[in-house]
Each structure stands twice: as C-alpha cells, then as structure tokens.
C-alpha cells in the first residue's frame, strides 16, 4: 500500500509520438504503486537526454513493460518501497536510472538502479548523472576495457555523454582527446579536463588526432606506434573509418549513437589488419541485472570521487517541468554544452 500522505494523482508530461516540442503538455494520472523490487521516487529534478527527443519523435519507442512517459534519469526522495527492497528506506535521497517516467512528479524504478546523492551535491546536478554515467561506464569500462595510461578518443565531447566520458576517462588515468563542432565547445571540453579538443570539421582531423595522441610521452599508445587505444563514437557514418585509421593495433571502438548517420561503409581490411574490436550498445533495453551491475561498479569504483563535489556534469540550462518542450527545442538545436535539466514543483 502507498503511504497515506501521498496524493492520489500526480502531474507528468504527455506527448503523442511524432509531435512537436510545443505539443507536449502536462496531464494528471494516478500515482503508481511500486511492485516487487521497485521504489517510488518523489522527483525533484529530471535530466533531458537525446533518447527522450527520439522517443517524442516516434523513432525510439519505450521497451515492452516500460513507462511510455518520457524521462530516463531523476533525483529525488524515496517515498514508497515494493516487496523485497531492503537497502533503501522511505526518506532516502537518491538519483536513479529509470525505465521511463522521469518527466513527472513521481516515478518508479528498480531499487538496484538507485545511487545515493553524493555529499554536497544538489538535486539538479545529481539528476543529470545516471543516464550519462551508466552509459559511459558500461561502454568505456565494461565493453571498452579502458585502462590506466591508455588514450581515449571521444567523438562528441561537449554533450552529456561526452562530458561524462571526459570525467570517467581522467578518473581512470587515461589521456582524453575529444572532437567537437565549434571552438567554444572545444574550450568547454578543455575546461572539463580533456587533454586535447579538436574541431571535427577540420580537413586534417586525423592528423590532429594522431599528433595529439603522440604528445604524451611514455603512454600506452606510444608503445604501439601512436594513435589511440579506445574510441567512444557517437557520430557513426563517415567518422567510423576515420576512427579506425586513428586506432592502434588491437584498438577498440564502442559505438553509442549515430549523430551523423546510422550506416557506414567500412574498410574491413583495416579492421582485420589492425585487429580492431568494435562493439556498441544502447542502455535502455538492457536487463535489470545488467543495469544493476553497472550501478554496483559505479558505486564502488567511481561514486567515492563525487563526494564533496558540487557538480560533476555542468548544467547548461534548467527548465520547469511544464516547459519540457522548450528543453527539447534546446536539445535539438545542438547549442548546449553539458546537460539540460527539468525542475519539478510539488506545490
């Protein structure tokens, strides 16, 4: 049963797949009840992400069984527990990866997909951590096997995923090179700690990447003749072959988005000759157990570095929940750097 002090209904964003941002509206529904191993979170802030925009456009539907409401990450207070939840208590402050439903005053998620809000961090900055960090950790560490002393190349360094990749890469002792589409975005990435930030529109991008990877003396990359060890690719399209040229022998590439194109004509001989390992993933369809494993690794290996930090990922702009459409317009414009967040009012 829900605690008696909870309202019967709550507000959330409603949309029709294929609609414009301006057609998103607030609506009211019954407050959901947690099932086994779930928690109900009173949302104070929610992150806005590319998959939200794709779902609104009708090209990235929610997985079977997931909430059709937009929103994949939140921060707030646990207000109800499902059967079998032992770690969390009502009143705990958490940020969480959610399977949908983040654009609302309340949301359900699996209890093992929650993490404590780092000491000294507010709700808004905590809300923008889960989607980016689950994605980056799962792909850089679990799939990409990034190690101390290696060189990481991140295509699309100024967005939420790229910003998180810089933070995780540096925390793991890697050299981080990023590509962006403008000088101000390159400057932003350098401020976050990237070792080099390059404009992907430059004709000599490959030469710049190889030069940047060679500037660090005695790196793991140099022992294999220059180039990078791991690529986190959000571009797809023509960037795939450039990345393969930039990779060392036995290099790895992980694809997590397709901002340029979802198809690419690949030079298979280069992949074979360099013994390149190429993989990729999307986060939302993964199993509860897979997401719980990422959360566990983050909690043990990365979360302690966040205590005492006011922020890890910069927030570019905040919007009220009712203005989610404006947030989507900004997201689609590509002008933001860092994260976009919705703040949720319960009055």
C-alpha positions in Angstrom: 0.0 0.0 0.0 1.1 3.6 -0.6 1.8 5.8 2.4 -1.4 7.8 3.3 0.4 11.1 3.0 0.9 10.6 -0.8 -1.5 12.3 -3.2 -3.8 10.1 -5.3 -2.7 11.8 -8.6 0.4 13.4 -10.0 1.4 15.6 -12.9 3.6 14.4 -15.8 4.3 15.3 -19.4 2.1 13.8 -22.0 3.0 13.6 -25.7 1.9 11.9 -28.9 4.7 10.1 -30.8 5.7 12.3 -33.7 4.6 15.5 -32.1 6.5 18.8 -32.0 8.0 20.0 -28.7 5.3 22.6 -28.4 2.6 19.9 -28.4 3.9 18.4 -25.2 1.6 19.1 -22.3 1.1 18.4 -18.6 -1.5 15.9 -17.6 -2.7 14.1 -14.5 -2.6 10.4 -13.7 -3.0 8.2 -10.6 0.2 7.9 -8.6 1.8 4.5 -9.5 2.4 1.8 -6.8 5.7 0.0 -6.6 5.9 -3.7 -7.4 8.4 -6.1 -6.1 12.0 -4.7 -6.0 10.8 -1.3 -7.1 10.9 2.1 -5.3 8.6 5.1 -5.8 10.6 8.3 -6.1 9.2 11.8 -5.5 11.0 13.6 -8.3 12.8 16.9 -7.6 14.7 17.1 -10.9 15.0 15.1 -14.1 17.6 15.0 -16.8 16.8 15.7 -20.5 18.5 13.4 -23.0 18.7 12.6 -26.7 16.7 9.4 -26.3 13.8 11.5 -24.9 13.8 13.6 -28.1 13.9 10.4 -30.3 11.0 8.9 -28.3 9.0 12.0 -28.7 9.6 12.0 -32.4 8.4 8.4 -32.6 11.6 6.7 -33.6 12.7 5.3 -30.3 9.7 3.6 -28.6 9.8 2.6 -25.0 10.7 -1.1 -24.4 7.9 -3.5 -23.5 6.7 -3.0 -20.0 8.4 0.4 -19.5 6.5 3.6 -18.8 5.6 5.4 -22.0 6.2 8.7 -20.3 9.5 10.4 -21.2 12.5 10.7 -18.9 15.3 8.3 -18.1 17.0 9.8 -15.1 15.9 11.6 -11.9 16.9 12.8 -8.4 14.5 12.9 -5.5 13.3 11.2 -2.4 12.1 7.6 -2.0 8.5 7.7 -0.7 7.4 4.0 -1.1 9.0 0.6 -1.3 8.0 -2.5 -3.1 8.2 -6.0 -1.6 11.8 -7.3 -1.3 13.5 -3.9 -1.1 15.9 -3.9 1.8 18.7 -1.5 1.1 16.6 1.7 0.8 14.2 3.4 3.3 11.4 5.9 2.8 13.1 9.3 3.0 16.4 8.3 1.4 17.6 10.9 -1.2 18.8 9.2 -4.4 19.5 9.7 -8.0 18.3 6.9 -10.3 18.2 5.5 -13.8 14.6 5.0 -14.6 13.0 2.9 -17.5 10.8 5.9 -18.4 8.5 8.2 -16.5 11.1 10.7 -15.3 9.2 13.8 -16.7 6.7 13.7 -13.8 6.3 14.3 -10.1 6.7 10.6 -9.2 8.4 7.7 -10.9 9.0 4.0 -10.4 12.3 2.3 -10.9 14.2 -0.8 -9.9 15.7 -0.4 -6.4 19.2 -1.5 -7.6 19.2 1.3 -10.2 19.4 3.9 -7.5 22.5 5.6 -6.1 22.9 7.9 -3.1 23.2 11.5 -3.9 26.8 12.5 -3.4 27.6 14.6 -0.4 27.4 18.3 -1.2 25.5 17.9 -4.5 22.1 19.4 -5.1 19.2 17.5 -6.7 19.5 19.2 -10.1 23.2 18.2 -10.5 22.5 14.7 -9.2 19.6 14.2 -11.6 21.9 14.5 -14.6 24.4 11.9 -13.5 22.7 8.5 -14.1 22.0 8.3 -17.8 25.4 9.6 -18.8 27.4 7.7 -16.2 25.6 4.4 -16.7 26.2 4.8 -20.5 29.8 5.8 -20.2 30.8 3.3 -17.5 29.1 0.4 -19.3 30.8 1.3 -22.6 34.2 2.6 -21.6 34.9 0.2 -18.7 32.8 -2.9 -19.2 32.8 -3.1 -23.0 35.8 -0.9 -23.9 38.1 -2.1 -21.1 39.7 1.3 -20.7 42.9 1.1 -18.6 45.4 3.3 -16.9 47.7 5.1 -19.3 45.7 4.5 -22.4 44.5 7.2 -24.8 40.7 7.6 -25.3 39.1 9.4 -28.3 35.6 10.7 -27.7 33.6 12.0 -30.7 31.0 14.5 -29.4 32.8 15.7 -26.3 30.6 18.6 -25.3 27.2 16.8 -24.6 26.2 14.9 -21.6 27.8 11.6 -22.7 31.0 13.3 -23.8 31.3 15.4 -20.6 30.9 12.2 -18.5 33.4 10.4 -20.7 36.0 13.1 -20.0 35.4 12.8 -16.3 35.5 9.0 -16.2 38.5 8.8 -18.6 40.5 11.1 -16.4 39.5 9.4 -13.2 40.8 6.1 -14.7 44.1 7.7 -15.6 43.6 7.9 -19.4 44.6 10.6 -21.8 41.4 12.0 -23.3 41.1 13.5 -26.8 37.7 14.8 -27.8 36.2 16.1 -31.1 33.5 18.9 -31.2 31.9 21.1 -33.8 32.9 24.5 -32.7 35.8 26.3 -30.8 33.6 27.2 -27.9 32.7 23.6 -27.4 36.3 22.6 -27.6 37.2 25.2 -25.0 34.4 23.8 -22.8 35.9 20.3 -23.0 39.4 21.6 -22.1 37.9 23.2 -19.1 36.4 19.9 -18.1 39.9 18.3 -18.2 40.3 17.0 -21.7 43.9 16.8 -22.8 43.1 17.9 -26.4 39.9 19.1 -28.1 39.7 19.2 -31.9 37.1 20.5 -34.3 35.7 17.6 -36.3 35.0 19.9 -39.2 38.8 20.4 -39.9 40.0 18.7 -43.0 43.2 17.4 -41.2 41.3 16.0 -38.2 43.0 12.6 -38.5 46.5 14.2 -38.5 45.5 16.3 -35.5 44.3 13.2 -33.6 47.5 11.4 -34.3 49.6 14.4 -33.3 47.6 14.8 -30.0 47.9 11.2 -29.1 51.7 11.3 -29.6 52.3 14.4 -27.5 52.0 12.5 -24.2 55.4 10.8 -23.5 55.7 7.2 -22.5 52.0 6.5 -22.9 50.5 3.1 -23.6 49.7 4.3 -27.1 53.3 5.1 -27.9 54.4 1.6 -27.2 52.2 0.6 -30.1 53.3 3.2 -32.5 51.0 6.2 -31.9 47.2 6.6 -32.3 44.5 5.9 -29.7 43.6 2.8 -27.8 39.8 3.3 -27.5 37.2 5.3 -29.4 33.8 6.3 -27.9 31.8 7.0 -31.1 28.6 9.0 -31.1 28.9 10.0 -34.7 28.7 6.9 -36.9 28.7 7.5 -40.6 32.0 8.5 -42.2 33.6 9.0 -38.8 33.8 5.2 -38.4 36.6 4.8 -40.9 38.5 7.9 -39.6 38.3 6.3 -36.1 39.7 3.1 -37.4 42.6 4.9 -39.0 43.2 6.7 -35.7 43.2 3.4 -33.7 46.3 1.5 -32.7 46.8 -2.2 -33.5 44.5 -4.1 -31.1 42.5 -0.9 -30.5 38.8 -0.9 -29.5 35.8 1.1 -30.6 32.5 1.4 -28.9 29.5 3.0 -30.8 26.8 4.5 -28.6 25.0 6.9 -31.0 24.6 7.8 -34.7 24.5 11.6 -34.9 25.9 11.7 -38.4 24.4 8.5 -39.9 23.3 5.0 -38.8 25.1 3.4 -41.7 28.8 3.4 -42.7 30.9 1.8 -45.5 33.6 0.2 -43.5 37.1 -0.8 -44.7 37.1 -4.4 -43.4 40.7 -5.0 -44.3 41.8 -2.2 -41.9 39.7 -3.7 -39.1 41.3 -7.1 -39.8 44.9 -5.8 -40.2 44.8 -3.8 -37.0 42.8 -6.5 -35.1 40.3 -3.8 -34.1 37.5 -4.8 -31.7 34.3 -3.0 -32.5 31.2 -3.2 -30.3 28.3 -0.9 -29.2 25.2 -0.7 -27.1 22.1 1.1 -26.1 21.3 1.4 -22.4 17.5 1.4 -22.1 16.8 -2.2 -23.5 19.4 -3.8 -21.2 18.2 -6.1 -18.5 17.6 -5.0 -14.9 20.5 -7.2 -13.9 22.9 -5.6 -16.4 22.0 -2.1 -15.2 22.3 -3.2 -11.6 25.8 -4.4 -12.3 26.8 -1.0 -13.8 25.3 0.7 -10.8 27.3 -1.5 -8.4 30.6 -0.8 -10.3 29.9 2.9 -10.3 29.1 2.9 -6.6 32.3 1.0 -5.7 34.8 2.5 -8.2 33.6 6.0 -9.1 31.0 7.3 -6.6 33.5 8.0 -3.8 35.2 10.5 -6.1 32.0 12.6 -6.3 31.6 13.2 -2.5 32.3 16.8 -1.7 31.8 17.9 -5.3 29.0 20.4 -6.0 28.8 19.1 -9.6 30.4 16.6 -12.0 28.5 17.5 -15.1 27.8 21.2 -15.8 24.1 22.1 -16.3 23.7 24.3 -19.4 20.1 25.3 -18.6 17.2 24.4 -16.3 13.5 24.4 -17.2 10.3 23.9 -15.2 8.6 20.5 -15.9 5.8 22.4 -17.7 8.4 23.8 -20.1 9.8 20.4 -21.2 9.0 21.4 -24.8 11.5 24.3 -24.5 14.1 21.9 -23.2 13.6 19.7 -26.3 14.0 22.6 -28.6 17.3 23.4 -27.0 18.4 19.8 -27.1 17.5 19.5 -30.8 19.4 22.7 -31.6 22.7 21.2 -30.5 23.8 24.5 -29.0 24.0 23.3 -25.4 27.2 22.2 -23.6 26.8 19.7 -20.8 23.3 18.8 -19.5 19.8 20.1 -19.6 17.6 19.6 -16.5 13.9 19.9 -15.6 13.0 21.0 -12.1 9.8 19.6 -10.6 7.4 21.5 -8.3 5.2 19.7 -5.9 3.0 22.6 -4.7 
